[in-house]
Amino acid sequence: MLQTAQAYKAAEYPGLSKMPGFSAQLIANHLKLYQGYVTNTNALSEKLAAMLSDGKEKTPDYAELKRRFGWEYNGMRLHELYFGNMGSNGAPQTSAQVYKRVQEEFGSFEAWKKDFTATGSMRGIGWAVLYQDQESGRLFNAWINEHDGGHLAGGTPLLVMDVFEHAYLTDYQLERAKYIEAFFKVVDWEAVAERCSK
């Protein structure tokens, strides 16, 4: 009999409800959505373990749940990274390794920000992510379509920005550019720096 792994617990982000540019209602709605990903990740984990234990791992139902797991799990983790890199004053730490790496890779912080903003402004729903390649140390701004498509293999997410409509519609309607501007004013660059390897 398979042992059930410990269930994931939704992290709490109490400071986010007081961020300038983000209403308490928007944050409450977004956190509720995130909690749904945690719940669904746990439910799918249990269902998959039970099906495996019952010898149903070669069924279409098992395959579909296995595919769905990536969506729910990545939805959970991307939201944790997103919420975890917000809640500060948006001022980058110029002495931090990540700031120096951004300047080396893109020529300037402003050039990097322009590219990241352009990535987040692309049509469609998804995520804009600053990745660090663990092999070379290089940095890339990437687009993740949905939650489970577009991740850079071997890349560590350093800065994550949600650009699904639920991240901004309540406060900014369809004006994604204003949301992105507000996002940059609350980035926690210390959290970003902690994710960056030397």
C-alpha positions as CSV (number, residue, x, y, z in Angstrom):
1,M,0.0,0.0,0.0
2,L,1.3,3.5,-0.9
3,Q,1.7,6.0,1.8
4,T,0.0,9.3,1.1
5,A,2.5,12.3,1.1
6,Q,1.9,15.2,3.4
7,A,-0.6,17.6,2.0
8,Y,0.5,21.0,0.7
9,K,-0.7,24.0,2.8
10,A,-1.5,27.3,1.3
11,A,1.0,30.0,2.3
12,E,-0.2,33.2,3.8
13,Y,0.7,36.6,2.5
14,P,-0.9,39.1,5.0
15,G,1.2,42.1,3.9
16,L,-0.1,42.0,0.3
17,S,-3.5,43.4,1.2
18,K,-1.9,46.8,1.9
19,M,0.1,47.2,-1.2
20,P,-0.3,50.4,-3.1
21,G,-1.9,49.9,-6.5
22,F,-3.7,46.6,-5.5
23,S,-7.0,46.7,-3.8
24,A,-7.8,44.4,-0.9
25,Q,-10.6,42.9,-3.0
26,L,-8.2,42.0,-5.8
27,I,-5.7,40.4,-3.5
28,A,-8.4,38.5,-1.6
29,N,-9.8,37.1,-4.9
30,H,-6.4,36.2,-6.1
31,L,-5.4,34.4,-2.8
32,K,-8.7,32.5,-3.0
33,L,-7.8,31.3,-6.5
34,Y,-4.4,30.3,-5.3
35,Q,-5.9,28.3,-2.4
36,G,-7.9,26.4,-5.0
37,Y,-4.7,25.3,-6.7
38,V,-3.4,24.0,-3.4
39,T,-6.6,22.1,-2.8
40,N,-6.7,20.6,-6.3
41,T,-3.0,19.7,-6.1
42,N,-3.7,17.7,-2.9
43,A,-6.8,16.1,-4.3
44,L,-5.1,15.0,-7.5
45,S,-2.1,13.7,-5.5
46,E,-4.5,11.5,-3.5
47,K,-6.5,10.3,-6.5
48,L,-3.3,9.4,-8.4
49,A,-1.8,7.5,-5.5
50,A,-5.1,5.6,-5.0
51,M,-5.3,4.7,-8.7
52,L,-1.7,3.5,-8.7
53,S,-2.3,1.4,-5.6
54,D,-5.4,-0.1,-7.3
55,G,-3.5,-1.0,-10.5
56,K,-5.3,1.7,-12.6
57,E,-2.2,3.5,-13.8
58,K,-2.7,2.4,-17.4
59,T,-6.2,3.8,-17.7
60,P,-7.1,7.0,-19.7
61,D,-8.5,8.4,-16.4
62,Y,-5.1,8.1,-14.8
63,A,-3.4,9.7,-17.8
64,E,-5.7,12.7,-17.8
65,L,-5.3,13.2,-14.0
66,K,-1.5,13.0,-14.4
67,R,-1.7,15.7,-17.1
68,R,-3.9,17.8,-15.0
69,F,-1.6,17.5,-12.0
70,G,1.0,19.7,-13.8
71,W,-1.5,22.4,-14.3
72,E,-2.6,22.5,-10.7
73,Y,0.8,22.1,-9.2
74,N,2.4,24.8,-11.4
75,G,-0.6,27.1,-10.7
76,M,0.2,26.6,-7.0
77,R,3.9,27.2,-7.2
78,L,3.8,30.1,-9.7
79,H,1.4,31.9,-7.4
80,E,3.7,31.3,-4.5
81,L,6.6,32.7,-6.4
82,Y,4.5,35.7,-7.6
83,F,3.1,36.6,-4.2
84,G,6.6,35.9,-2.7
85,N,8.2,38.5,-4.9
86,M,5.7,41.3,-4.1
87,G,5.1,43.5,-1.0
88,S,8.1,45.8,-1.0
89,N,8.8,49.2,-2.5
90,G,10.0,48.1,-5.9
91,A,13.5,49.6,-5.6
92,P,16.1,47.2,-6.9
93,Q,19.2,46.5,-4.7
94,T,22.0,47.8,-6.9
95,S,24.6,45.9,-4.9
96,A,22.8,42.5,-5.3
97,Q,24.1,39.8,-7.5
98,V,20.9,39.6,-9.5
99,Y,21.1,43.3,-10.3
100,K,24.6,42.9,-11.6
101,R,23.7,39.8,-13.6
102,V,20.7,41.7,-15.2
103,Q,23.1,44.5,-16.2
104,E,25.6,42.1,-17.6
105,E,23.0,40.1,-19.5
106,F,20.8,43.0,-20.9
107,G,23.3,45.9,-20.9
108,S,21.3,47.9,-18.3
109,F,18.5,47.4,-15.8
110,E,16.3,49.6,-17.9
111,A,16.8,47.4,-21.0
112,W,16.0,44.3,-19.0
113,K,12.8,46.0,-17.6
114,K,11.8,47.0,-21.1
115,D,12.1,43.4,-22.3
116,F,10.3,42.0,-19.2
117,T,7.5,44.5,-19.7
118,A,7.2,43.6,-23.4
119,T,7.1,39.9,-22.4
120,G,4.3,40.6,-19.9
121,S,2.4,42.8,-22.4
122,M,2.1,40.1,-25.1
123,R,-1.4,39.1,-26.0
124,G,-2.7,36.1,-24.3
125,I,-2.9,34.8,-20.8
126,G,0.1,33.5,-18.9
127,W,3.1,34.5,-16.9
128,A,6.2,36.6,-17.5
129,V,9.2,35.1,-15.7
130,L,12.8,36.2,-15.3
131,Y,14.7,32.8,-15.3
132,Q,18.3,32.0,-14.5
133,D,19.8,29.1,-16.3
134,Q,21.5,26.9,-13.7
135,E,24.2,25.6,-16.1
136,S,25.4,28.9,-17.5
137,G,24.0,31.5,-15.1
138,R,22.5,33.4,-18.0
139,L,19.2,35.3,-17.5
140,F,16.2,35.1,-19.8
141,N,12.8,36.7,-19.7
142,A,10.3,34.1,-20.8
143,W,6.6,33.7,-21.4
144,I,4.8,30.8,-19.7
145,N,1.5,29.9,-21.5
146,E,-1.1,28.8,-19.0
147,H,0.8,27.2,-16.1
148,D,2.4,24.2,-17.6
149,G,3.7,25.2,-21.0
150,G,6.8,27.3,-21.7
151,H,8.9,26.7,-18.7
152,L,12.7,26.8,-19.4
153,A,14.1,23.4,-18.4
154,G,16.9,23.8,-15.9
155,G,15.9,27.4,-15.2
156,T,15.2,28.9,-11.8
157,P,12.4,31.5,-11.7
158,L,13.8,34.7,-10.1
159,L,10.9,37.1,-10.7
160,V,7.4,36.0,-11.6
161,M,4.5,38.2,-12.8
162,D,1.0,36.8,-13.3
163,V,-0.6,38.3,-16.4
164,F,-3.8,36.3,-16.3
165,E,-6.8,38.7,-16.2
166,H,-7.6,37.8,-12.6
167,A,-4.3,39.4,-11.5
168,Y,-5.5,42.9,-12.6
169,L,-9.1,43.0,-14.0
170,T,-10.7,44.1,-10.7
171,D,-8.5,47.2,-10.4
172,Y,-7.3,47.9,-13.9
173,Q,-10.0,46.4,-16.2
174,L,-8.2,45.7,-19.5
175,E,-5.3,48.1,-18.9
176,R,-2.6,45.5,-18.4
177,A,0.1,48.2,-18.9
178,K,-1.1,50.0,-15.8
179,Y,-1.1,46.8,-13.8
180,I,2.5,46.0,-14.9
181,E,3.5,49.5,-13.8
182,A,1.9,49.0,-10.4
183,F,3.6,45.5,-10.1
184,F,7.1,47.0,-10.6
185,K,6.3,49.5,-7.7
186,V,5.8,46.6,-5.2
187,V,8.5,44.1,-6.4
188,D,10.5,42.7,-3.4
189,W,14.0,42.6,-5.0
190,E,15.4,41.1,-1.8
191,A,13.2,38.0,-2.5
192,V,14.4,38.0,-6.1
193,A,18.0,38.2,-5.0
194,E,17.6,35.3,-2.7
195,R,16.5,33.1,-5.6
196,C,19.5,34.0,-7.7
197,S,22.6,31.8,-7.6
198,K,26.1,33.4,-7.9
